[in-house]
């Protein structure tokens, strides 16, 4: 079965950095666009970033403001989210997701076919 396993979350001070990873198995990774979403307590899950199958196209939420970078390594079946200049407002559970869409990576969570269990990111002020 398909598994997406996130790692790399943790506690960091404001202004610090974290790198999240999502390892995929049970699917042909290179045929899926990948996305990162996050959900803070009491809020809906929101889009963070997405990357196309080949990695040539990326899509970011406005609040990323150049602080985050999504990348992927198809040889390792892994997608990454490098997060710099973290702010307390970035505190959330971060989820990766897989979308079989071939085009521009999508920001809506509805089309995504598979989801990981999430990794907690906590940013202290």
C-alpha positions as CSV (number, residue, x, y, z in Angstrom):
1,X,0.0,0.0,0.0
2,X,1.0,3.6,-0.4
3,X,2.9,5.2,2.5
4,X,4.1,8.7,2.9
5,X,6.2,9.2,6.0
6,X,7.2,12.7,7.1
7,X,10.2,13.4,9.3
8,X,12.3,16.4,10.4
9,X,9.9,18.3,12.5
10,X,10.7,19.6,16.0
11,X,11.1,22.6,18.2
12,X,13.0,25.5,16.9
13,X,13.4,29.2,17.9
14,X,12.0,32.0,15.8
15,X,14.5,32.8,13.0
16,X,15.7,29.2,12.8
17,X,15.5,26.5,10.1
18,X,14.2,23.0,9.7
19,X,14.2,20.6,6.8
20,X,11.3,18.3,6.5
21,X,11.4,15.1,4.5
22,X,8.7,12.9,3.1
23,X,9.6,9.3,2.0
24,X,7.2,7.7,-0.3
25,X,6.6,4.0,-1.0
26,X,4.1,1.8,-2.7
27,X,3.7,4.2,-5.7
28,X,5.6,5.2,-8.7
29,X,7.0,8.4,-7.2
30,X,8.0,10.1,-10.4
31,X,4.4,10.0,-11.7
32,X,3.1,12.1,-8.8
33,X,3.3,15.8,-8.0
34,X,4.0,16.3,-4.3
35,X,2.7,18.9,-2.0
36,X,3.2,20.1,1.6
37,X,0.3,21.3,3.7
38,X,0.0,22.4,7.3
39,X,-2.7,22.5,10.0
40,X,-2.5,24.7,13.1
41,X,-4.7,24.0,16.1
42,X,-8.2,25.2,15.4
43,X,-7.5,26.0,11.8
44,X,-8.1,24.3,8.5
45,X,-5.4,22.5,6.7
46,X,-3.7,25.0,4.3
47,X,-1.4,24.7,1.3
48,X,2.3,25.5,1.8
49,X,4.1,24.3,-1.4
50,X,3.9,21.8,-4.2
51,X,6.3,20.5,-6.9
52,X,5.6,18.8,-10.2
53,X,6.6,15.3,-11.1
54,X,9.9,16.2,-12.6
55,X,10.6,19.0,-10.1
56,X,10.7,21.6,-12.8
57,X,7.6,23.5,-11.6
58,X,6.9,24.7,-8.1
59,X,4.0,26.5,-6.4
60,X,4.1,28.3,-3.1
61,X,1.6,29.9,-0.8
62,X,2.0,33.7,-0.5
63,X,2.9,33.5,3.2
64,X,6.1,31.5,2.3
65,X,7.6,34.8,1.1
66,X,10.7,33.2,-0.2
67,X,11.4,31.5,3.2
68,X,10.6,27.9,2.2
69,X,11.9,25.8,-0.7
70,X,10.4,22.6,-1.9
71,X,12.5,20.0,-3.8
72,X,12.4,16.3,-4.6
73,X,14.8,13.5,-5.4
74,X,13.0,10.9,-7.6
75,X,15.9,8.5,-7.2
76,X,15.2,8.4,-3.4
77,X,11.4,8.7,-3.6
78,X,11.6,11.7,-1.3
79,X,10.3,15.3,-1.2
80,X,11.8,18.0,1.0
81,X,10.7,21.2,2.5
82,X,13.5,23.5,3.6
83,X,12.1,26.1,6.0
84,X,14.2,29.2,6.9
85,X,13.5,32.2,9.0
86,X,10.7,30.4,10.8
87,X,8.1,32.4,12.7
88,X,5.8,31.3,15.6
89,X,2.9,31.5,13.1
90,X,4.5,28.6,11.2
91,X,3.7,26.3,14.2
92,X,1.6,23.5,12.8
93,X,1.5,19.8,11.8
94,X,3.0,19.6,8.4
95,X,1.7,16.9,5.9
96,X,3.0,15.8,2.6
97,X,0.6,14.6,-0.1
98,X,0.8,13.0,-3.5
99,X,-1.2,14.1,-6.5
100,X,-1.4,12.1,-9.8
101,X,-1.9,15.3,-11.8
102,X,0.6,15.9,-14.6
103,X,0.4,19.7,-14.9
104,X,1.2,22.7,-12.7
105,X,1.3,21.6,-9.1
106,X,-2.0,22.3,-7.4
107,X,-2.7,24.2,-4.2
108,X,-6.1,22.7,-3.4
109,X,-6.0,19.8,-1.0
110,X,-9.0,18.1,-2.6
111,X,-7.2,16.5,-5.6
112,X,-4.4,14.9,-3.6
113,X,-4.7,11.2,-3.6
114,X,-2.5,10.2,-0.7
115,X,-1.5,11.8,2.6
116,X,1.1,11.2,5.3
117,X,0.5,11.2,9.0
118,X,2.2,14.6,9.6
119,X,5.1,15.9,11.5
120,X,4.9,18.6,14.2
121,X,6.8,21.8,13.8
122,X,6.8,24.2,16.8
123,X,8.4,27.6,16.6
124,X,9.0,29.4,19.9
125,X,9.3,33.2,20.1
